[in-house]
Amino acid sequence: MEDEKKRELGKFLQVIPTVEFCCVYGSSLHPKNRDKASSMVDFILGVSDPLQWHSQNLKLNKDHYASWVARIGGAKLITEIADGIGVGVHFNPFVTWNDKMLKYGVVQMHDLIEDVLNWDRFYLSGRLQKPVHILVDNLDIGHANSVNLRAAVSAALLFLPPEFSEV
């Protein structure tokens, strides 16, 4: 991804609370994508305290959340659902920003690291096996993700038949 596009997407981080990790991925970032106008950009945001982060973000960007979540339980309900029912990630989809459609998933840094290194839930680690562009990386998740990528290649090789072509 070119630096200009990276800077442009990085500006989204100015309208949300501080994050320790941020990467973007999605088909709209792929150079051969022809339908850039309708494609969604996906963000993964790693934060130290999701409850505190969502509390702050609800004050700044209440419209990013489903109305019933904000009205009924707020940040506490958001984090309980993400941890209890989901995979530790809360996604806010269909967020319009700067004439772009995006979604962002918020995860506690500890959970992100566990998934990347140990395939704890194999949710974020799977997403980080796609081409991603890291915008913020305070804990060097990019380096940890190289372990994830090598493990994925190793696992894929184990599933290949004894003879195979490069194709």
Phi and psi in radians as a Rosetta constraint file:
Dihedral C 1 N 2 CA 2 C 2 CIRCULARHARMONIC -1.225 0.35
Dihedral N 2 CA 2 C 2 N 3 CIRCULARHARMONIC 2.729 0.35
Dihedral C 2 N 3 CA 3 C 3 CIRCULARHARMONIC -1.041 0.35
Dihedral N 3 CA 3 C 3 N 4 CIRCULARHARMONIC -0.641 0.35
Dihedral C 3 N 4 CA 4 C 4 CIRCULARHARMONIC -1.097 0.35
Dihedral N 4 CA 4 C 4 N 5 CIRCULARHARMONIC -0.775 0.35
Dihedral C 4 N 5 CA 5 C 5 CIRCULARHARMONIC -1.154 0.35
Dihedral N 5 CA 5 C 5 N 6 CIRCULARHARMONIC -0.687 0.35
Dihedral C 5 N 6 CA 6 C 6 CIRCULARHARMONIC -1.068 0.35
Dihedral N 6 CA 6 C 6 N 7 CIRCULARHARMONIC -0.797 0.35
Dihedral C 6 N 7 CA 7 C 7 CIRCULARHARMONIC -1.086 0.35
Dihedral N 7 CA 7 C 7 N 8 CIRCULARHARMONIC -0.728 0.35
Dihedral C 7 N 8 CA 8 C 8 CIRCULARHARMONIC -1.083 0.35
Dihedral N 8 CA 8 C 8 N 9 CIRCULARHARMONIC -0.840 0.35
Dihedral C 8 N 9 CA 9 C 9 CIRCULARHARMONIC -1.178 0.35
Dihedral N 9 CA 9 C 9 N 10 CIRCULARHARMONIC -0.580 0.35
Dihedral C 9 N 10 CA 10 C 10 CIRCULARHARMONIC -1.094 0.35
Dihedral N 10 CA 10 C 10 N 11 CIRCULARHARMONIC -0.431 0.35
Dihedral C 10 N 11 CA 11 C 11 CIRCULARHARMONIC -1.131 0.35
Dihedral N 11 CA 11 C 11 N 12 CIRCULARHARMONIC -0.419 0.35
Dihedral C 11 N 12 CA 12 C 12 CIRCULARHARMONIC -1.041 0.35
Dihedral N 12 CA 12 C 12 N 13 CIRCULARHARMONIC -0.559 0.35
Dihedral C 12 N 13 CA 13 C 13 CIRCULARHARMONIC -1.144 0.35
Dihedral N 13 CA 13 C 13 N 14 CIRCULARHARMONIC -0.250 0.35
Dihedral C 13 N 14 CA 14 C 14 CIRCULARHARMONIC -1.394 0.35
Dihedral N 14 CA 14 C 14 N 15 CIRCULARHARMONIC -0.253 0.35
Dihedral C 14 N 15 CA 15 C 15 CIRCULARHARMONIC -1.824 0.35
Dihedral N 15 CA 15 C 15 N 16 CIRCULARHARMONIC 0.055 0.35
Dihedral C 15 N 16 CA 16 C 16 CIRCULARHARMONIC -2.197 0.35
Dihedral N 16 CA 16 C 16 N 17 CIRCULARHARMONIC 2.872 0.35
Dihedral C 16 N 17 CA 17 C 17 CIRCULARHARMONIC -1.091 0.35
Dihedral N 17 CA 17 C 17 N 18 CIRCULARHARMONIC 2.843 0.35
Dihedral C 17 N 18 CA 18 C 18 CIRCULARHARMONIC -1.035 0.35
Dihedral N 18 CA 18 C 18 N 19 CIRCULARHARMONIC 2.462 0.35
Dihedral C 18 N 19 CA 19 C 19 CIRCULARHARMONIC -2.151 0.35
Dihedral N 19 CA 19 C 19 N 20 CIRCULARHARMONIC 2.709 0.35
Dihedral C 19 N 20 CA 20 C 20 CIRCULARHARMONIC -1.605 0.35
Dihedral N 20 CA 20 C 20 N 21 CIRCULARHARMONIC -0.393 0.35
Dihedral C 20 N 21 CA 21 C 21 CIRCULARHARMONIC -2.537 0.35
Dihedral N 21 CA 21 C 21 N 22 CIRCULARHARMONIC 2.477 0.35
Dihedral C 21 N 22 CA 22 C 22 CIRCULARHARMONIC -2.651 0.35
Dihedral N 22 CA 22 C 22 N 23 CIRCULARHARMONIC 2.251 0.35
Dihedral C 22 N 23 CA 23 C 23 CIRCULARHARMONIC -2.347 0.35
Dihedral N 23 CA 23 C 23 N 24 CIRCULARHARMONIC 2.744 0.35
Dihedral C 23 N 24 CA 24 C 24 CIRCULARHARMONIC -2.131 0.35
Dihedral N 24 CA 24 C 24 N 25 CIRCULARHARMONIC 2.587 0.35
Dihedral C 24 N 25 CA 25 C 25 CIRCULARHARMONIC -2.695 0.35
Dihedral N 25 CA 25 C 25 N 26 CIRCULARHARMONIC 3.015 0.35
Dihedral C 25 N 26 CA 26 C 26 CIRCULARHARMONIC 2.323 0.35
Dihedral N 26 CA 26 C 26 N 27 CIRCULARHARMONIC 2.820 0.35
Dihedral C 26 N 27 CA 27 C 27 CIRCULARHARMONIC -1.144 0.35
Dihedral N 27 CA 27 C 27 N 28 CIRCULARHARMONIC -0.475 0.35
Dihedral C 27 N 28 CA 28 C 28 CIRCULARHARMONIC -1.161 0.35
Dihedral N 28 CA 28 C 28 N 29 CIRCULARHARMONIC -0.337 0.35
Dihedral C 28 N 29 CA 29 C 29 CIRCULARHARMONIC -1.560 0.35
Dihedral N 29 CA 29 C 29 N 30 CIRCULARHARMONIC -0.192 0.35
Dihedral C 29 N 30 CA 30 C 30 CIRCULARHARMONIC -1.256 0.35
Dihedral N 30 CA 30 C 30 N 31 CIRCULARHARMONIC 2.301 0.35
Dihedral C 30 N 31 CA 31 C 31 CIRCULARHARMONIC -1.065 0.35
Dihedral N 31 CA 31 C 31 N 32 CIRCULARHARMONIC -0.434 0.35
Dihedral C 31 N 32 CA 32 C 32 CIRCULARHARMONIC -1.653 0.35
Dihedral N 32 CA 32 C 32 N 33 CIRCULARHARMONIC 0.084 0.35
Dihedral C 32 N 33 CA 33 C 33 CIRCULARHARMONIC -1.240 0.35
Dihedral N 33 CA 33 C 33 N 34 CIRCULARHARMONIC 2.199 0.35
Dihedral C 33 N 34 CA 34 C 34 CIRCULARHARMONIC -1.642 0.35
Dihedral N 34 CA 34 C 34 N 35 CIRCULARHARMONIC -0.304 0.35
Dihedral C 34 N 35 CA 35 C 35 CIRCULARHARMONIC -1.908 0.35
Dihedral N 35 CA 35 C 35 N 36 CIRCULARHARMONIC 0.996 0.35
Dihedral C 35 N 36 CA 36 C 36 CIRCULARHARMONIC -1.144 0.35
Dihedral N 36 CA 36 C 36 N 37 CIRCULARHARMONIC -0.484 0.35
Dihedral C 36 N 37 CA 37 C 37 CIRCULARHARMONIC -1.174 0.35
Dihedral N 37 CA 37 C 37 N 38 CIRCULARHARMONIC -0.629 0.35
Dihedral C 37 N 38 CA 38 C 38 CIRCULARHARMONIC -1.780 0.35
Dihedral N 38 CA 38 C 38 N 39 CIRCULARHARMONIC -0.038 0.35
Dihedral C 38 N 39 CA 39 C 39 CIRCULARHARMONIC -1.452 0.35
Dihedral N 39 CA 39 C 39 N 40 CIRCULARHARMONIC 2.542 0.35
Dihedral C 39 N 40 CA 40 C 40 CIRCULARHARMONIC -1.618 0.35
Dihedral N 40 CA 40 C 40 N 41 CIRCULARHARMONIC 2.502 0.35
Dihedral C 40 N 41 CA 41 C 41 CIRCULARHARMONIC -1.703 0.35
Dihedral N 41 CA 41 C 41 N 42 CIRCULARHARMONIC 2.326 0.35
Dihedral C 41 N 42 CA 42 C 42 CIRCULARHARMONIC -1.885 0.35
Dihedral N 42 CA 42 C 42 N 43 CIRCULARHARMONIC 2.303 0.35
Dihedral C 42 N 43 CA 43 C 43 CIRCULARHARMONIC -1.997 0.35
Dihedral N 43 CA 43 C 43 N 44 CIRCULARHARMONIC 2.459 0.35
Dihedral C 43 N 44 CA 44 C 44 CIRCULARHARMONIC -1.978 0.35
Dihedral N 44 CA 44 C 44 N 45 CIRCULARHARMONIC 2.173 0.35
Dihedral C 44 N 45 CA 45 C 45 CIRCULARHARMONIC -2.019 0.35
Dihedral N 45 CA 45 C 45 N 46 CIRCULARHARMONIC 2.136 0.35
Dihedral C 45 N 46 CA 46 C 46 CIRCULARHARMONIC -1.735 0.35
Dihedral N 46 CA 46 C 46 N 47 CIRCULARHARMONIC 2.246 0.35
Dihedral C 46 N 47 CA 47 C 47 CIRCULARHARMONIC -2.297 0.35
Dihedral N 47 CA 47 C 47 N 48 CIRCULARHARMONIC 2.705 0.35
Dihedral C 47 N 48 CA 48 C 48 CIRCULARHARMONIC -1.325 0.35
Dihedral N 48 CA 48 C 48 N 49 CIRCULARHARMONIC -0.616 0.35
Dihedral C 48 N 49 CA 49 C 49 CIRCULARHARMONIC -2.379 0.35
Dihedral N 49 CA 49 C 49 N 50 CIRCULARHARMONIC 1.654 0.35
Dihedral C 49 N 50 CA 50 C 50 CIRCULARHARMONIC -1.017 0.35
Dihedral N 50 CA 50 C 50 N 51 CIRCULARHARMONIC -0.655 0.35
Dihedral C 50 N 51 CA 51 C 51 CIRCULARHARMONIC -1.056 0.35
Dihedral N 51 CA 51 C 51 N 52 CIRCULARHARMONIC -0.847 0.35
Dihedral C 51 N 52 CA 52 C 52 CIRCULARHARMONIC -1.136 0.35
Dihedral N 52 CA 52 C 52 N 53 CIRCULARHARMONIC -0.743 0.35
Dihedral C 52 N 53 CA 53 C 53 CIRCULARHARMONIC -1.081 0.35
Dihedral N 53 CA 53 C 53 N 54 CIRCULARHARMONIC -0.829 0.35
Dihedral C 53 N 54 CA 54 C 54 CIRCULARHARMONIC -1.151 0.35
Dihedral N 54 CA 54 C 54 N 55 CIRCULARHARMONIC -0.616 0.35
Dihedral C 54 N 55 CA 55 C 55 CIRCULARHARMONIC -1.026 0.35
Dihedral N 55 CA 55 C 55 N 56 CIRCULARHARMONIC -0.806 0.35
Dihedral C 55 N 56 CA 56 C 56 CIRCULARHARMONIC -1.169 0.35
Dihedral N 56 CA 56 C 56 N 57 CIRCULARHARMONIC -0.751 0.35
Dihedral C 56 N 57 CA 57 C 57 CIRCULARHARMONIC -1.189 0.35
Dihedral N 57 CA 57 C 57 N 58 CIRCULARHARMONIC -0.577 0.35
Dihedral C 57 N 58 CA 58 C 58 CIRCULARHARMONIC -1.085 0.35
Dihedral N 58 CA 58 C 58 N 59 CIRCULARHARMONIC -0.603 0.35
Dihedral C 58 N 59 CA 59 C 59 CIRCULARHARMONIC -1.226 0.35
Dihedral N 59 CA 59 C 59 N 60 CIRCULARHARMONIC -0.632 0.35
Dihedral C 59 N 60 CA 60 C 60 CIRCULARHARMONIC -1.497 0.35
Dihedral N 60 CA 60 C 60 N 61 CIRCULARHARMONIC -0.657 0.35
Dihedral C 60 N 61 CA 61 C 61 CIRCULARHARMONIC -2.444 0.35
Dihedral N 61 CA 61 C 61 N 62 CIRCULARHARMONIC 0.950 0.35
Dihedral C 61 N 62 CA 62 C 62 CIRCULARHARMONIC -0.988 0.35
Dihedral N 62 CA 62 C 62 N 63 CIRCULARHARMONIC -0.559 0.35
Dihedral C 62 N 63 CA 63 C 63 CIRCULARHARMONIC -1.224 0.35
Dihedral N 63 CA 63 C 63 N 64 CIRCULARHARMONIC -0.175 0.35
Dihedral C 63 N 64 CA 64 C 64 CIRCULARHARMONIC -1.326 0.35
Dihedral N 64 CA 64 C 64 N 65 CIRCULARHARMONIC -0.317 0.35
Dihedral C 64 N 65 CA 65 C 65 CIRCULARHARMONIC -1.779 0.35
Dihedral N 65 CA 65 C 65 N 66 CIRCULARHARMONIC 2.714 0.35
Dihedral C 65 N 66 CA 66 C 66 CIRCULARHARMONIC -1.048 0.35
Dihedral N 66 CA 66 C 66 N 67 CIRCULARHARMONIC 2.365 0.35
Dihedral C 66 N 67 CA 67 C 67 CIRCULARHARMONIC -1.039 0.35
Dihedral N 67 CA 67 C 67 N 68 CIRCULARHARMONIC -0.646 0.35
Dihedral C 67 N 68 CA 68 C 68 CIRCULARHARMONIC -1.175 0.35
Dihedral N 68 CA 68 C 68 N 69 CIRCULARHARMONIC -0.578 0.35
Dihedral C 68 N 69 CA 69 C 69 CIRCULARHARMONIC -1.147 0.35
Dihedral N 69 CA 69 C 69 N 70 CIRCULARHARMONIC -0.831 0.35
Dihedral C 69 N 70 CA 70 C 70 CIRCULARHARMONIC -1.124 0.35
Dihedral N 70 CA 70 C 70 N 71 CIRCULARHARMONIC -0.663 0.35
Dihedral C 70 N 71 CA 71 C 71 CIRCULARHARMONIC -1.325 0.35
Dihedral N 71 CA 71 C 71 N 72 CIRCULARHARMONIC -0.732 0.35
Dihedral C 71 N 72 CA 72 C 72 CIRCULARHARMONIC -1.467 0.35
Dihedral N 72 CA 72 C 72 N 73 CIRCULARHARMONIC -0.901 0.35
Dihedral C 72 N 73 CA 73 C 73 CIRCULARHARMONIC -2.289 0.35
Dihedral N 73 CA 73 C 73 N 74 CIRCULARHARMONIC -0.205 0.35
Dihedral C 73 N 74 CA 74 C 74 CIRCULARHARMONIC 1.050 0.35
Dihedral N 74 CA 74 C 74 N 75 CIRCULARHARMONIC -2.584 0.35
Dihedral C 74 N 75 CA 75 C 75 CIRCULARHARMONIC -1.068 0.35
Dihedral N 75 CA 75 C 75 N 76 CIRCULARHARMONIC -0.630 0.35
Dihedral C 75 N 76 CA 76 C 76 CIRCULARHARMONIC -1.104 0.35
Dihedral N 76 CA 76 C 76 N 77 CIRCULARHARMONIC -0.815 0.35
Dihedral C 76 N 77 CA 77 C 77 CIRCULARHARMONIC -1.129 0.35
Dihedral N 77 CA 77 C 77 N 78 CIRCULARHARMONIC -0.718 0.35
Dihedral C 77 N 78 CA 78 C 78 CIRCULARHARMONIC -1.005 0.35
Dihedral N 78 CA 78 C 78 N 79 CIRCULARHARMONIC -0.846 0.35
Dihedral C 78 N 79 CA 79 C 79 CIRCULARHARMONIC -1.253 0.35
Dihedral N 79 CA 79 C 79 N 80 CIRCULARHARMONIC -0.592 0.35
Dihedral C 79 N 80 CA 80 C 80 CIRCULARHARMONIC -1.141 0.35
Dihedral N 80 CA 80 C 80 N 81 CIRCULARHARMONIC -0.724 0.35
Dihedral C 80 N 81 CA 81 C 81 CIRCULARHARMONIC -1.151 0.35
Dihedral N 81 CA 81 C 81 N 82 CIRCULARHARMONIC -0.794 0.35
Dihedral C 81 N 82 CA 82 C 82 CIRCULARHARMONIC -1.045 0.35
Dihedral N 82 CA 82 C 82 N 83 CIRCULARHARMONIC -0.733 0.35
Dihedral C 82 N 83 CA 83 C 83 CIRCULARHARMONIC -1.443 0.35
Dihedral N 83 CA 83 C 83 N 84 CIRCULARHARMONIC -0.669 0.35
Dihedral C 83 N 84 CA 84 C 84 CIRCULARHARMONIC -1.457 0.35
Dihedral N 84 CA 84 C 84 N 85 CIRCULARHARMONIC -0.734 0.35
Dihedral C 84 N 85 CA 85 C 85 CIRCULARHARMONIC -1.820 0.35
Dihedral N 85 CA 85 C 85 N 86 CIRCULARHARMONIC -0.681 0.35
Dihedral C 85 N 86 CA 86 C 86 CIRCULARHARMONIC -1.550 0.35
Dihedral N 86 CA 86 C 86 N 87 CIRCULARHARMONIC -2.677 0.35
Dihedral C 86 N 87 CA 87 C 87 CIRCULARHARMONIC -1.978 0.35
Dihedral N 87 CA 87 C 87 N 88 CIRCULARHARMONIC 0.527 0.35
Dihedral C 87 N 88 CA 88 C 88 CIRCULARHARMONIC 1.492 0.35
Dihedral N 88 CA 88 C 88 N 89 CIRCULARHARMONIC 0.071 0.35
Dihedral C 88 N 89 CA 89 C 89 CIRCULARHARMONIC -2.118 0.35
Dihedral N 89 CA 89 C 89 N 90 CIRCULARHARMONIC 2.352 0.35
Dihedral C 89 N 90 CA 90 C 90 CIRCULARHARMONIC -1.906 0.35
Dihedral N 90 CA 90 C 90 N 91 CIRCULARHARMONIC 2.144 0.35
Dihedral C 90 N 91 CA 91 C 91 CIRCULARHARMONIC -1.766 0.35
Dihedral N 91 CA 91 C 91 N 92 CIRCULARHARMONIC 2.350 0.35
Dihedral C 91 N 92 CA 92 C 92 CIRCULARHARMONIC -1.845 0.35
Dihedral N 92 CA 92 C 92 N 93 CIRCULARHARMONIC 1.797 0.35
Dihedral C 92 N 93 CA 93 C 93 CIRCULARHARMONIC -1.620 0.35
Dihedral N 93 CA 93 C 93 N 94 CIRCULARHARMONIC 2.914 0.35
Dihedral C 93 N 94 CA 94 C 94 CIRCULARHARMONIC 0.991 0.35
Dihedral N 94 CA 94 C 94 N 95 CIRCULARHARMONIC 0.726 0.35
Dihedral C 94 N 95 CA 95 C 95 CIRCULARHARMONIC -1.552 0.35
Dihedral N 95 CA 95 C 95 N 96 CIRCULARHARMONIC 2.191 0.35
Dihedral C 95 N 96 CA 96 C 96 CIRCULARHARMONIC -1.663 0.35
Dihedral N 96 CA 96 C 96 N 97 CIRCULARHARMONIC 2.196 0.35
Dihedral C 96 N 97 CA 97 C 97 CIRCULARHARMONIC -2.595 0.35
Dihedral N 97 CA 97 C 97 N 98 CIRCULARHARMONIC 2.243 0.35
Dihedral C 97 N 98 CA 98 C 98 CIRCULARHARMONIC 0.917 0.35
Dihedral N 98 CA 98 C 98 N 99 CIRCULARHARMONIC 0.758 0.35
Dihedral C 98 N 99 CA 99 C 99 CIRCULARHARMONIC 1.076 0.35
Dihedral N 99 CA 99 C 99 N 100 CIRCULARHARMONIC 0.433 0.35
Dihedral C 99 N 100 CA 100 C 100 CIRCULARHARMONIC -2.165 0.35
Dihedral N 100 CA 100 C 100 N 101 CIRCULARHARMONIC 2.622 0.35
Dihedral C 100 N 101 CA 101 C 101 CIRCULARHARMONIC -1.736 0.35
Dihedral N 101 CA 101 C 101 N 102 CIRCULARHARMONIC 2.269 0.35
Dihedral C 101 N 102 CA 102 C 102 CIRCULARHARMONIC -2.502 0.35
Dihedral N 102 CA 102 C 102 N 103 CIRCULARHARMONIC 2.879 0.35
Dihedral C 102 N 103 CA 103 C 103 CIRCULARHARMONIC -2.379 0.35
Dihedral N 103 CA 103 C 103 N 104 CIRCULARHARMONIC 2.619 0.35
Dihedral C 103 N 104 CA 104 C 104 CIRCULARHARMONIC -2.399 0.35
Dihedral N 104 CA 104 C 104 N 105 CIRCULARHARMONIC 2.416 0.35
Dihedral C 104 N 105 CA 105 C 105 CIRCULARHARMONIC -1.877 0.35
Dihedral N 105 CA 105 C 105 N 106 CIRCULARHARMONIC 2.346 0.35
Dihedral C 105 N 106 CA 106 C 106 CIRCULARHARMONIC -1.948 0.35
Dihedral N 106 CA 106 C 106 N 107 CIRCULARHARMONIC 2.259 0.35
Dihedral C 106 N 107 CA 107 C 107 CIRCULARHARMONIC -2.416 0.35
Dihedral N 107 CA 107 C 107 N 108 CIRCULARHARMONIC 2.584 0.35
Dihedral C 107 N 108 CA 108 C 108 CIRCULARHARMONIC -1.224 0.35
Dihedral N 108 CA 108 C 108 N 109 CIRCULARHARMONIC 2.420 0.35
Dihedral C 108 N 109 CA 109 C 109 CIRCULARHARMONIC -0.967 0.35
Dihedral N 109 CA 109 C 109 N 110 CIRCULARHARMONIC -0.723 0.35
Dihedral C 109 N 110 CA 110 C 110 CIRCULARHARMONIC -1.014 0.35
Dihedral N 110 CA 110 C 110 N 111 CIRCULARHARMONIC -0.790 0.35
Dihedral C 110 N 111 CA 111 C 111 CIRCULARHARMONIC -1.140 0.35
Dihedral N 111 CA 111 C 111 N 112 CIRCULARHARMONIC -0.667 0.35
Dihedral C 111 N 112 CA 112 C 112 CIRCULARHARMONIC -1.090 0.35
Dihedral N 112 CA 112 C 112 N 113 CIRCULARHARMONIC -0.834 0.35
Dihedral C 112 N 113 CA 113 C 113 CIRCULARHARMONIC -1.096 0.35
Dihedral N 113 CA 113 C 113 N 114 CIRCULARHARMONIC -0.773 0.35
Dihedral C 113 N 114 CA 114 C 114 CIRCULARHARMONIC -1.042 0.35
Dihedral N 114 CA 114 C 114 N 115 CIRCULARHARMONIC -0.714 0.35
Dihedral C 114 N 115 CA 115 C 115 CIRCULARHARMONIC -1.247 0.35
Dihedral N 115 CA 115 C 115 N 116 CIRCULARHARMONIC -0.698 0.35
Dihedral C 115 N 116 CA 116 C 116 CIRCULARHARMONIC -1.159 0.35
Dihedral N 116 CA 116 C 116 N 117 CIRCULARHARMONIC -0.757 0.35
Dihedral C 116 N 117 CA 117 C 117 CIRCULARHARMONIC -1.486 0.35
Dihedral N 117 CA 117 C 117 N 118 CIRCULARHARMONIC -0.580 0.35
Dihedral C 117 N 118 CA 118 C 118 CIRCULARHARMONIC -2.077 0.35
Dihedral N 118 CA 118 C 118 N 119 CIRCULARHARMONIC 0.020 0.35
Dihedral C 118 N 119 CA 119 C 119 CIRCULARHARMONIC 0.911 0.35
Dihedral N 119 CA 119 C 119 N 120 CIRCULARHARMONIC 0.761 0.35
Dihedral C 119 N 120 CA 120 C 120 CIRCULARHARMONIC -0.939 0.35
Dihedral N 120 CA 120 C 120 N 121 CIRCULARHARMONIC -0.867 0.35
Dihedral C 120 N 121 CA 121 C 121 CIRCULARHARMONIC -2.086 0.35
Dihedral N 121 CA 121 C 121 N 122 CIRCULARHARMONIC -0.144 0.35
Dihedral C 121 N 122 CA 122 C 122 CIRCULARHARMONIC 0.893 0.35
Dihedral N 122 CA 122 C 122 N 123 CIRCULARHARMONIC 0.654 0.35
Dihedral C 122 N 123 CA 123 C 123 CIRCULARHARMONIC -1.814 0.35
Dihedral N 123 CA 123 C 123 N 124 CIRCULARHARMONIC -1.090 0.35
Dihedral C 123 N 124 CA 124 C 124 CIRCULARHARMONIC -1.245 0.35
Dihedral N 124 CA 124 C 124 N 125 CIRCULARHARMONIC -0.628 0.35
Dihedral C 124 N 125 CA 125 C 125 CIRCULARHARMONIC -1.043 0.35
Dihedral N 125 CA 125 C 125 N 126 CIRCULARHARMONIC -0.651 0.35
Dihedral C 125 N 126 CA 126 C 126 CIRCULARHARMONIC -1.154 0.35
Dihedral N 126 CA 126 C 126 N 127 CIRCULARHARMONIC -0.710 0.35
Dihedral C 126 N 127 CA 127 C 127 CIRCULARHARMONIC -1.162 0.35
Dihedral N 127 CA 127 C 127 N 128 CIRCULARHARMONIC -0.622 0.35
Dihedral C 127 N 128 CA 128 C 128 CIRCULARHARMONIC -1.365 0.35
Dihedral N 128 CA 128 C 128 N 129 CIRCULARHARMONIC -0.014 0.35
Dihedral C 128 N 129 CA 129 C 129 CIRCULARHARMONIC -1.532 0.35
Dihedral N 129 CA 129 C 129 N 130 CIRCULARHARMONIC -0.141 0.35
Dihedral C 129 N 130 CA 130 C 130 CIRCULARHARMONIC -1.452 0.35
Dihedral N 130 CA 130 C 130 N 131 CIRCULARHARMONIC 2.943 0.35
Dihedral C 130 N 131 CA 131 C 131 CIRCULARHARMONIC -1.148 0.35
Dihedral N 131 CA 131 C 131 N 132 CIRCULARHARMONIC 2.102 0.35
Dihedral C 131 N 132 CA 132 C 132 CIRCULARHARMONIC -2.199 0.35
Dihedral N 132 CA 132 C 132 N 133 CIRCULARHARMONIC 2.742 0.35
Dihedral C 132 N 133 CA 133 C 133 CIRCULARHARMONIC -2.124 0.35
Dihedral N 133 CA 133 C 133 N 134 CIRCULARHARMONIC 2.032 0.35
Dihedral C 133 N 134 CA 134 C 134 CIRCULARHARMONIC -1.495 0.35
Dihedral N 134 CA 134 C 134 N 135 CIRCULARHARMONIC 2.208 0.35
Dihedral C 134 N 135 CA 135 C 135 CIRCULARHARMONIC -1.788 0.35
Dihedral N 135 CA 135 C 135 N 136 CIRCULARHARMONIC -0.589 0.35
Dihedral C 135 N 136 CA 136 C 136 CIRCULARHARMONIC -2.396 0.35
Dihedral N 136 CA 136 C 136 N 137 CIRCULARHARMONIC 2.346 0.35
Dihedral C 136 N 137 CA 137 C 137 CIRCULARHARMONIC -2.642 0.35
Dihedral N 137 CA 137 C 137 N 138 CIRCULARHARMONIC 1.313 0.35
Dihedral C 137 N 138 CA 138 C 138 CIRCULARHARMONIC -1.273 0.35
Dihedral N 138 CA 138 C 138 N 139 CIRCULARHARMONIC -0.363 0.35
Dihedral C 138 N 139 CA 139 C 139 CIRCULARHARMONIC -2.008 0.35
Dihedral N 139 CA 139 C 139 N 140 CIRCULARHARMONIC 0.273 0.35
Dihedral C 139 N 140 CA 140 C 140 CIRCULARHARMONIC 1.026 0.35
Dihedral N 140 CA 140 C 140 N 141 CIRCULARHARMONIC 0.796 0.35
Dihedral C 140 N 141 CA 141 C 141 CIRCULARHARMONIC -1.118 0.35
Dihedral N 141 CA 141 C 141 N 142 CIRCULARHARMONIC -0.541 0.35
Dihedral C 141 N 142 CA 142 C 142 CIRCULARHARMONIC -0.988 0.35
Dihedral N 142 CA 142 C 142 N 143 CIRCULARHARMONIC -0.729 0.35
Dihedral C 142 N 143 CA 143 C 143 CIRCULARHARMONIC -1.183 0.35
Dihedral N 143 CA 143 C 143 N 144 CIRCULARHARMONIC -0.797 0.35
Dihedral C 143 N 144 CA 144 C 144 CIRCULARHARMONIC -1.059 0.35
Dihedral N 144 CA 144 C 144 N 145 CIRCULARHARMONIC -0.603 0.35
Dihedral C 144 N 145 CA 145 C 145 CIRCULARHARMONIC -1.177 0.35
Dihedral N 145 CA 145 C 145 N 146 CIRCULARHARMONIC -0.392 0.35
Dihedral C 145 N 146 CA 146 C 146 CIRCULARHARMONIC -1.114 0.35
Dihedral N 146 CA 146 C 146 N 147 CIRCULARHARMONIC -0.552 0.35
Dihedral C 146 N 147 CA 147 C 147 CIRCULARHARMONIC -1.129 0.35
Dihedral N 147 CA 147 C 147 N 148 CIRCULARHARMONIC -0.767 0.35
Dihedral C 147 N 148 CA 148 C 148 CIRCULARHARMONIC -1.032 0.35
Dihedral N 148 CA 148 C 148 N 149 CIRCULARHARMONIC -0.795 0.35
Dihedral C 148 N 149 CA 149 C 149 CIRCULARHARMONIC -1.163 0.35
Dihedral N 149 CA 149 C 149 N 150 CIRCULARHARMONIC -0.729 0.35
Dihedral C 149 N 150 CA 150 C 150 CIRCULARHARMONIC -1.119 0.35
Dihedral N 150 CA 150 C 150 N 151 CIRCULARHARMONIC -0.696 0.35
Dihedral C 150 N 151 CA 151 C 151 CIRCULARHARMONIC -1.124 0.35
Dihedral N 151 CA 151 C 151 N 152 CIRCULARHARMONIC -0.681 0.35
Dihedral C 151 N 152 CA 152 C 152 CIRCULARHARMONIC -1.129 0.35
Dihedral N 152 CA 152 C 152 N 153 CIRCULARHARMONIC -0.746 0.35
Dihedral C 152 N 153 CA 153 C 153 CIRCULARHARMONIC -1.117 0.35
Dihedral N 153 CA 153 C 153 N 154 CIRCULARHARMONIC -0.749 0.35
Dihedral C 153 N 154 CA 154 C 154 CIRCULARHARMONIC -1.059 0.35
Dihedral N 154 CA 154 C 154 N 155 CIRCULARHARMONIC -0.779 0.35
Dihedral C 154 N 155 CA 155 C 155 CIRCULARHARMONIC -1.110 0.35
Dihedral N 155 CA 155 C 155 N 156 CIRCULARHARMONIC -0.725 0.35
Dihedral C 155 N 156 CA 156 C 156 CIRCULARHARMONIC -1.103 0.35
Dihedral N 156 CA 156 C 156 N 157 CIRCULARHARMONIC -0.710 0.35
Dihedral C 156 N 157 CA 157 C 157 CIRCULARHARMONIC -1.106 0.35
Dihedral N 157 CA 157 C 157 N 158 CIRCULARHARMONIC -0.595 0.35
Dihedral C 157 N 158 CA 158 C 158 CIRCULARHARMONIC -1.159 0.35
Dihedral N 158 CA 158 C 158 N 159 CIRCULARHARMONIC -0.429 0.35
Dihedral C 158 N 159 CA 159 C 159 CIRCULARHARMONIC -1.580 0.35
Dihedral N 159 CA 159 C 159 N 160 CIRCULARHARMONIC -0.092 0.35
Dihedral C 159 N 160 CA 160 C 160 CIRCULARHARMONIC -1.313 0.35
Dihedral N 160 CA 160 C 160 N 161 CIRCULARHARMONIC 2.632 0.35
Dihedral C 160 N 161 CA 161 C 161 CIRCULARHARMONIC -1.207 0.35
Dihedral N 161 CA 161 C 161 N 162 CIRCULARHARMONIC 2.914 0.35
Dihedral C 161 N 162 CA 162 C 162 CIRCULARHARMONIC -0.983 0.35
Dihedral N 162 CA 162 C 162 N 163 CIRCULARHARMONIC -0.578 0.35
Dihedral C 162 N 163 CA 163 C 163 CIRCULARHARMONIC -2.147 0.35
Dihedral N 163 CA 163 C 163 N 164 CIRCULARHARMONIC 2.332 0.35
Dihedral C 163 N 164 CA 164 C 164 CIRCULARHARMONIC -2.695 0.35
Dihedral N 164 CA 164 C 164 N 165 CIRCULARHARMONIC 2.775 0.35
Dihedral C 164 N 165 CA 165 C 165 CIRCULARHARMONIC -1.775 0.35
Dihedral N 165 CA 165 C 165 N 166 CIRCULARHARMONIC 2.946 0.35
Dihedral C 165 N 166 CA 166 C 166 CIRCULARHARMONIC -1.127 0.35
Dihedral N 166 CA 166 C 166 N 167 CIRCULARHARMONIC -0.528 0.35
